[in-house]
């Protein structure tokens, strides 16, 4: 932006300079030419009168001295001819006396009592010359003619000098304008850069250095003040949300655990006929606990501003497949991997493990015995696709469209899911710069496709995202790992 401001300012100054200096230079060159021409005409008229008097008095012997003195004093060339066009004198002494010049246009015109002004190369030296040829006459009687010529190099030198002066002046003005424009651009851009830096910090989660509110134009100062106020309030709201999530997680778990224990303690004192109802009540308590945990996890995800980093997708797939394989074997379900090595992808730290865990848990719940869940990677134009495919009952097109809605479950769901698993997966995928889609698998099940961006970084991260629960690294003997507390399809 600094370069654009500087370029536009200098372009405007250059346009003004060209609009002023070019007409001035042309006007000066025209004025110098006119001044030289007027001077030559004046001197030529005076010399022609003197030469006409000498010719009238038959005293032409003084003409060489008269022409020589003037030529020596001014650097001009003087040629005088008589009424027949014969040369009487040439100050350059290159044309012999008596040479007939009446055939030359300017001499012929002067002998017809008319003055000629022009520019032409000198016949002897070839130097460009500004000349005036005037008649030497008394009334209607023409006694001769005089040609007075000045080399134009003096005039050209003056014109070159003025153009050079104008160019140097313009460069000086441009240099001064560049310094002023640079200072002005920096004065304007500095608070913009501070705002950009502060915005980046705020996007990363913490505004460590607010933009200064006392530099730059008044409009930008007011903007910086407004931004700082907004960022401070936003940070306060985010801190309040995080505090609420932490406090709610702690405060709600305790009474739910106590409620479950109390319900379980009722079992020996109740009639066996009501035990199924008691089990359902305990199950609803567990479902409520998982729902609270899922809501808190979503709140942490939305409040965090973790930046995607390089992650080794192949290593994560191998690790999670090995972790889930023993539990899947208990349900007579196989977990296989396929596809070419994917390499490094961009993902929020810890997100790949949670995405795969949620999708595997969802697939395992609906997979019949003696079926296979496949983790496959495929290259895509925009990165790498991770496919988690099961051989379960699948989903209709309407169910696939609504699967990522929070708390939405299909009417034929028969398990205790909370409807938050896939929304969490979608949130993690979006935070990593990718997207997730659900398609019908060729085998009749569901194909969950996660598109991730490639990266060429060398070291994958290992830390977990802030505010999210740590992931289990081994299978539970009686139940699968439950990332974020809700590892089920939202519709089931």
N, C-alpha and C positions, 0 to 999 in steps of 0.2 A: 504493500500500500504506500510505503514511503516513496518507492520509485515512481509509482503512478502519480502521486501528488507532485513530486519534483519534476517529472516529465511534463505534466500538464502546465505547471507554472512556467517552466523554461520555454515550452512551446508558445505560450501566450506572449512572453516577453520577446522571443525571437520574431514572432509575427509582427509585433509592434515595431521592433527595430527595423525589420525589412520594409515595413510600410513607411517608415520615416527616412531611412538612410538611402534606399534606392532612388526615390524621387529627388532627394537632395543631391546625390551624386550626379544624376543625369542633369539636373538643373545647373549644377556647378560646371560640368563639362560644356553644356550649351553656352553658359555665360562666358566661360574662358574663350571658347571659339569665337563668340560674338565680339568680345573685347579685342582679341587679336585681329580679327577682320577689320574692325573699326579703326584700330591703330594703323594697320597697313594702308587702308584707304585714305586716311588723313595724311600720312607721310607720303604716299604715292601722289596725292593731289598737289602737295607742296613742292615735291621734287619735279613733278611734271610742269608746274608753272615756271620754276627756275630754268628747267631745260628748254621750255618754249621760248623764254626770253633770250637764252643764249643762241638758239637756232635762228630766231628772228634777227638778232644782231650779227649773225654769221660769226659768232664767237664760240664755236664748238670745241675749241681746244681746252676749255675749262671743264667740259663735261666729264672727262675721265677722273679729274681730281675731285669733282663734286660727288660723283658716284662712289669713288673709292673711299672717301672720308666717311660717307654714310654707311657703306658696307662694313668698314672696319669697326665703326662704332656700334653697330647693331647686329652684325652677323648676317645681314640680309644680302640678297643679290639684286643688283640694279642693271637693267638693260634699257638703253635708250636708242630709238630708231627715228629716222626722219620721216617725212611725209610719204616717201615711197616704200618704206619698210626696211631700208638699209640700216645696218647697225652702225650707230655713232660711237657707242661705248658699251663695254660689258665689265662690270666690277670684278667678275671672276676671271676675266682675261682668257676665256676659253673659246669665245666666238670672235673671230677676226672682224675688224671694222670693215664695213661695206657689205657684209653678208646680208643677203636678202631674206627677211623673215616675214614678208607680207603674206605668205601662204599659211602661216600659223593662225589658227582660228582667233585666238585672243588678240593678236596684233592686228589682224584684219578688222575685227570688230572695233578696236580702239581707233583705227584710222577712219572708221565711219562715224566717229564721234560718240561711241558708246563704251561704257566701262564694263569690264569682265572680272568676276570674282570666282575663284575655284580652288580645288586641291588636286594636285597631280604630281607624279614623280618628276624630279628635275631631269631634263634631257641629258645632261652631262654626268651628274653624280648619281642619279637614280634615287636620291633622297626625297621622301615625301615632302611636298612643299605647299604651303598656303600662299597663293599669289593674287595680286590685283594688277590689272592692266588698264591704264587710263590714257585718254587722248591728251596730247599737248596742243591746246587750241586757244585761239583768241577769237571769240565770237564764233562765226561759222568757218573760220579759216583754221585748218588743221596743219600744224607744222611738224608733228611727230607723235610719238607714243612712248610710254614708259611702263615697263613691267617691273614690279617690286615683289619679290618672293621671300618668304620666311620658312625655314625648315620647321616642320610640325613636331619635331622631337621635343622641343621645349614645351609646347602645348601638351603633348602626350605625357611628358614627365609630370607636369602639374596635375593632370587628370589622374595619373597613377598615384601621385602623392595623396590626393584627396580621397581616392578610393581606399588606399592603405590606411589613412587616418580614420576613415569611417569604419573600416573593418576592425582596427585595433580598438577603437572606441566601443564598437558593438561587442567585441570579445570581453572587454573590461566590464561593460554593463552586464553581460551574460554571467561572468564570473561572480560579480557582486550579487546578481539576482539568484545564482545558484546557492551561494552561501546563505542568503536570506531565506530562500525557499527550503533549504535543508534544515535550517534552524526552525522555521515555521512548521515543516512537516514533522520533525521530531517532537516539537511542542504538542502537535495534534495527536501523533501516533503513540507517544509514550503512554498516555493513559489508556489508549485502546489496547496496547500490548499488556498493560497491567491488568485490564479487565479480562483479556483472553487468558492470561496466566491464572487469574483468580477463578475464572470459570472452569478451567481444567482441574484445578485443585478441588473445587466444589464437586465436579463430576466424579473425582476419585474418592470423595467422601468427607474431606476435611478442608476447610478454608484456613490455611496456616498464615498466609500473608494477604490481608485484604488490600484492595487497590487504594492508592492515595487519593484523597478527595480535595487536595489543594494544588494540583498541577493540571495544566491543560486548559482548553476553552471552558467557559462557564457551563455549557451544555454537557460536556463530558464529565465535569466535576459533579454536576447534579446527578448524572447517570451513575457515576461511581458511588455516590452517597446512597442512591436508591438501591443499587445492587448490593452494597454492603449490608444495608438494613434488611433486604430480602434474604440474603444468604444467612445472616445471623438468625433470622426468624426460622428459616428452613432448617438450619442446623439444630436449633432448639427443638423444633417439631420432630426431627429425626431422632434426636437424643431421647425425647420423651417417648417416642414409639419404641425405641430399643429398650428403654427402661421398662415400659409397660410389658413388652414381650417377655423380658427376663422375669419380671415380678409375677406376671400371669402364669408363666410356665412353672414357677416355684409354688405359687399360692394355690393353683388349681390341682397340681399333681397330688398334693398332700390330702385334701379332702376326698378326692376320687379314690386314692389308695385306701383311705380309712373306710370309705363307703363299701369298697369291694371286700375288705376284711370283715366288716360287720355282716355283709350279706353271706359270706362264706361261713361265718360263725353261727348263722341261723340254721344251717343245714341239719345238724344233729337234733334240733328241737322241732323240726317241721315234719309234717306227715309226708311220707314218700311220694304221695300223689302230687304234691306241689313242687317237688324237686325240679321238674322240667321248667316251671315258671321261674324258679330261683336261678337256674342256669342261664335262662334268657336274660334275666335282670343283670347277672354278672357279665354276660356277653355285651349287653348294651353299655355297661360301665366301661368295659375295655374299649368298645368302639368310640365312646365319648372321649376317652383319654387319647386315642389315636387321632381323632378329629381335632382336638385342641392342639396336639403336637403338630399336625399338618398345617393348621392355621398359623401357628407361631412360626413354623418354617417358612411359609409363604411371606409372612410379614418381614422376616429377616432377609429373605431374598430380595424383596422389593425395596427394603431400606438400604441394603448394601450396595456399594458402587465398585465392585471388584472388577479389575481390568483383565480381559482374557490374556492368557500366557501360553507358551508352547507346552504341549502335552503329548506323550507317546501313546497314541491310540492302540497300537498293537500290544504294548505291554499291559495296558489297562484291560483290554479284551481278554488276554490270556489269564490275567490275575482273577478277574471276576468269573470267568468260565470255570476255572479251577475251584474257586470258592463255592460256587453254586452246584457243582457237579455232584457232590455227595448227597445233598438234600434232594436234588432232582432224581438221583438213583433210587431213593426211598420211595418215590412216586412212580418208579419205572418210566422215567422220562430221561432222554439223552440230551446233552448240550454239546453242540459241535460248533466249530469255527471254520470259516471259509473265506476265500478271496485273497487278493494280493496284499502284501504289506502296505499299510497306509502311511506310516511314518508319523511325523509331527503334525499336529493340528492345533488350532487356537481354541482354548476353552478356559472358562473360569476355573481357578484351581479347585480340584476336588469334584468338579461337576461331572466329568465322564463316569466316575465310579457310581455316583448317585443315579445318573441317567440309566446306565446299564442295569444297576441293581433294581430300579423300579420296573423297567421293561421286562427283565427276567422274572421278577416276582409276579407281574401281571400275566405273562405268558404261561408260567408254571401253574398258576391257579386254574387256568382253563384248558390245560393240555391233558388229553386223555392218556391212560397208560399206553406204553409201547409206542410213543410218538417222539418226535425230535424238535428241539428248539435250536434254531440256527442263528449264529452271530456271523454276519458276512460283511465284508468291506468291498466297496466298488469305487473306482475313480469317477468323478463327476466334473463337469466343466468349471464349476465354481469351488471345488474342493474334493471332499471325500464323503461318501455316503455309508453310514452304518445301518445295516438292516437286521432287525430282531424279528424273526419269523417263527410263528408257532403253527400247530396243526389243530387248533381248537375250533370252536363253532364260528369264530369270526364275528364281524359286525356289519350291519346294514349301512348303506350310504348315509342315511339320516343320522344313525348313531355315531358314525365316524366324524360327521360334521360337528356334533355336539359333545364329543368325547372330552374336549379340553375345557368345557364349562365347569366351573367349580360347583361341587355338590350334585352335579347331574348324574343320574344313574338310570339305566334302562329299566323298564317296568318288569322285565323278566329276570332281574338280578336276584340271586338267592344267597349271596354271601354278605358279610358285614363290612363291606368297603365304605369309605367315607366320601368318595368322589373327589379326592384331592391329589391322587397320585400323578395322573397325567398333567394337570395344571402345574405341578411342581416341575415335572420333566420339561414342559414347554417353557417355563420361566428360566430354568437353567440353560436350556438350548438357546433361547433368545439372548440371554446375558452373555453367552459365548460367541455371539455373532452368527449363529446358524438358525436352522428351522427344523421342525419335526412334522411329518405327515403320516397319516394312517391309510393304508391301502389294503385291498383284499389280496391275500396270498394265493399263489397258484394251487396250493394244497388245500385250500378252503379255509385256512385260518386267517390270521391278521399279520400284516407286514408293517411294522413300525420303522419308518425311515428317518434317520437323523442326518441332516446335511451339516458338515463341519468345514470350516475354512482351513486351507493348508497354511503351513508356516515353515520357514527354513531355519528357525532357531536351533541351537545345538543342545541346550540343556532343558529338559522338561521340568516343570515345577512339581513340588511334592507337598506343599502346604494345603490345608483345607480352607475353604472360603469362610470369611468372618461371619460369625453368627449362626453357622449351620452345625448340626450335630455330627460327630465323627462317625465314620463308616466302619461297620464290623468287618474283620478280615477273615473270619472263619464261619462255617455253617453252624447254626444252632442244632442241637440233637433232635429237637422236635418241631421246629418251625424255621422258615427261611429268614434271612436278614431282612429287616424292615427299615430301609432308609427313609428318614423324615416321618416315620410312623405310618405311612400310607402306601404300601407297595402293591396297589391293585389297580386294574383298569377302572376308570371313572364310571363306566357304564355298567359294571357288573356287580 
